Each structure stands twice: as C-alpha cells, then as structure tokens.
Amino acid sequence: MRRKGISMIYSEDFEKFMTAACSCGLNEKISLLRRVPAFGSVPIDQLKVLASLCPCKTYQGGEFVFRQGTYDTNGYILKIGRIRMIRHYKDRSFIVKELEVDEFFGGLALLADIKRLFSAYAVETSTCLVVPRDVFKKFVIQFPEVSLRMLEIMVKRIAAMEDRFMELYVEEIKGGEMLY
C-alpha cells in the first residue's frame, strides 16, 4: 500500500521529469491541444490526461519526422518551427504543404495501420507534440467525437492535397494536349 506522501512526491518528480524531458511542460501541451480543432472542445481534465501521455520531440533542420512509405503509429502537432509535407513520385519530390504552428499532421496513422502517404521534413529545428496511436485509441473511446472531427479534418486535407497534385500535374503538361 502506498502512503499518500510518497505518491505525491512521485507525482511531483514525474511532472518535473516530463517537463525536462519533453521541452514543453504540461500546461504548454494542454494549451497546444486546445488550439487544435479536433481536441478544442474536450474538457480540460481529460486534456490533462492526454497531454501527460504525449511527449514532445525536437527535430533538427534537415531531419525527417517520418518518411513516405514507412509505417508509423503517431500523429503530430507542430509546436515550434517549420515542417514541410513532401510527396515523392518517381524521381521527383513535390512540396505539398508547409505546416503552420499548432497544425496537426500525420493523423491517418492514428486511424489506420497504413504506410505514410507523404514525408514530413523539418526545414528548421522544430518541436512537435507526439500523439501515440495507443494513447489516441484509448482517448477516443471516452470522446468518440474527437475521432469524427479527426476524420473530417483528414478527409478535407486529402481533398486539398489531391487538388494540389492536379495543379502540379497540369503545370507539368502545359503545352501538351488535353485529353477528355
């Protein structure tokens, strides 16, 4: 049986460890989650739990957060820095989007076990809140509306990227003949 005093000390030590290890404290993580549309309406007490289970990770400029074609089980929220979403096709790479701070990305990996459709590349030193799939799945059992919002965000993002690919394709074949 644990004594209350020991449990409280452990809790305080754990919080200090998490703050030092993550480059962002619990309150910063909660604030970041609240700015993401999928998580914004979740009660603060539940966000605290989620935030405490999601580490922050810093990527150096030139480093990949993840690469197209690989498996990964995390979603990410950009806290600081610049990250580009890149699509590689044959011998070319296309910048699909440059993410903004507070933007959620990589969310399909939270919903399904699929290969990454894009690469996420840190243009400069960038810090992300990492949302592990197992944590996310437990969280959405309590808040199913989060998964519905996440799905809506992902579908809109995929549609926007499809439009972007069409623009790139049209630019590439300019001067060629149009087929109907």
C-alpha positions in Angstrom: 0.0 0.0 0.0 1.4 3.4 -1.0 1.5 6.2 1.5 -0.1 9.5 0.4 3.2 11.5 0.9 5.2 9.1 -1.3 2.7 9.1 -4.0 2.6 12.9 -4.0 6.4 13.2 -4.2 6.4 10.6 -7.0 3.8 12.6 -8.9 5.8 15.9 -8.5 9.0 14.2 -9.6 7.3 12.7 -12.6 5.9 16.1 -13.6 9.4 17.6 -13.3 10.8 14.7 -15.4 8.2 15.1 -18.0 8.8 18.9 -18.3 12.6 18.5 -18.6 12.4 15.5 -20.9 9.9 17.0 -23.3 11.0 20.6 -23.9 7.4 21.6 -23.2 5.5 21.4 -19.9 2.1 20.0 -19.2 0.4 23.4 -19.4 2.0 24.1 -22.8 0.9 20.7 -24.1 -2.7 21.4 -22.9 -2.7 24.8 -24.5 -1.4 23.3 -27.7 -4.1 20.6 -27.8 -6.8 23.2 -27.1 -5.7 25.1 -30.3 -6.2 22.0 -32.5 -9.8 21.8 -33.8 -10.2 18.1 -33.1 -9.3 18.5 -29.4 -10.5 22.0 -28.7 -13.9 21.1 -27.1 -12.6 18.3 -24.9 -12.9 19.0 -21.2 -9.7 20.3 -19.6 -9.4 17.4 -17.1 -9.4 15.0 -20.0 -6.9 17.0 -22.0 -4.6 16.9 -19.0 -4.6 13.2 -19.1 -3.9 13.1 -22.9 -1.2 15.8 -22.6 0.6 13.9 -19.8 0.8 10.8 -22.1 2.0 12.7 -25.2 5.7 13.5 -25.3 7.3 16.4 -27.2 10.1 15.7 -29.6 12.5 18.1 -31.3 13.7 17.5 -34.8 16.8 19.3 -36.2 16.6 21.1 -39.6 17.1 18.6 -42.3 15.7 15.7 -40.3 12.6 13.8 -41.3 9.7 13.4 -38.8 8.6 10.4 -40.9 9.2 9.3 -44.5 6.7 8.4 -47.2 6.2 4.7 -47.5 7.1 3.8 -43.9 4.8 2.7 -41.1 4.5 5.0 -38.0 1.8 4.9 -35.3 1.9 8.6 -34.3 0.1 11.8 -35.0 1.9 15.1 -34.5 1.2 18.7 -33.6 3.7 21.3 -34.7 4.6 23.4 -31.6 7.6 25.4 -32.9 9.4 25.5 -36.2 8.7 24.7 -39.9 7.8 21.4 -41.4 7.1 20.6 -45.0 4.9 17.8 -46.2 6.6 16.3 -49.3 5.3 13.8 -51.8 7.9 11.7 -53.7 6.9 10.4 -57.1 9.3 8.6 -59.4 12.4 10.7 -59.5 10.8 13.9 -58.3 9.6 15.4 -55.0 6.8 17.9 -54.5 6.2 20.2 -51.6 2.6 19.6 -50.9 2.3 21.9 -47.9 4.3 23.9 -45.4 2.7 23.4 -42.0 1.8 26.2 -39.6 2.5 26.2 -35.9 -0.4 24.4 -34.0 -1.2 22.3 -37.0 -2.0 18.7 -36.6 -0.4 16.3 -39.2 0.1 12.5 -39.7 -3.3 11.8 -38.3 -4.1 8.9 -40.7 -1.7 6.8 -38.7 -3.9 7.2 -35.6 -6.9 5.9 -37.5 -5.4 3.0 -39.6 -2.2 1.0 -40.0 -1.1 2.3 -43.4 2.1 3.5 -45.0 2.8 7.2 -44.8 1.5 8.9 -48.0 4.0 11.8 -47.5 7.2 12.7 -45.9 7.3 15.3 -43.1 10.6 17.2 -43.2 11.9 19.7 -40.7 13.0 22.8 -42.5 14.5 24.2 -39.3 14.7 23.0 -35.7 11.1 22.1 -34.9 9.3 20.7 -31.9 6.2 18.6 -32.1 3.8 17.1 -29.6 3.7 13.4 -30.4 0.3 11.6 -30.1 0.8 7.8 -30.0 -1.9 5.7 -31.6 -2.4 3.6 -28.4 -3.0 6.7 -26.4 -5.3 8.2 -29.0 -7.4 5.0 -29.3 -8.0 4.9 -25.5 -8.8 8.6 -25.6 -11.4 8.4 -28.3 -13.2 5.6 -26.5 -14.1 8.3 -24.0 -14.6 11.0 -26.6 -15.8 9.5 -29.9 -16.5 13.0 -31.3 -12.7 13.5 -31.4 -12.3 10.7 -33.9 -15.1 12.0 -36.0 -13.6 15.5 -36.1 -10.2 14.0 -36.9 -11.7 12.0 -39.8 -13.3 15.2 -41.1 -10.0 17.1 -40.9 -8.2 14.2 -42.7 -10.7 14.0 -45.5 -10.5 17.7 -46.1 -6.7 17.6 -46.1 -6.6 14.7 -48.5 -9.0 16.5 -50.9 -6.8 19.7 -50.7 -3.7 17.7 -51.5 -5.5 16.0 -54.4 -6.2 19.4 -55.8 -2.6 20.4 -55.3 -1.4 17.3 -57.2 -3.8 18.1 -60.0 -2.3 21.7 -60.2 1.2 20.2 -60.3 0.2 17.8 -63.0 -1.4 20.5 -65.2 1.7 22.6 -64.8 3.9 19.7 -65.8 1.9 19.0 -69.0 1.4 22.7 -70.1 1.6 22.9 -73.8 0.6 19.3 -74.2 -2.7 18.2 -75.4 -5.7 17.8 -73.1 -7.5 14.5 -73.1 -11.1 14.2 -72.3 
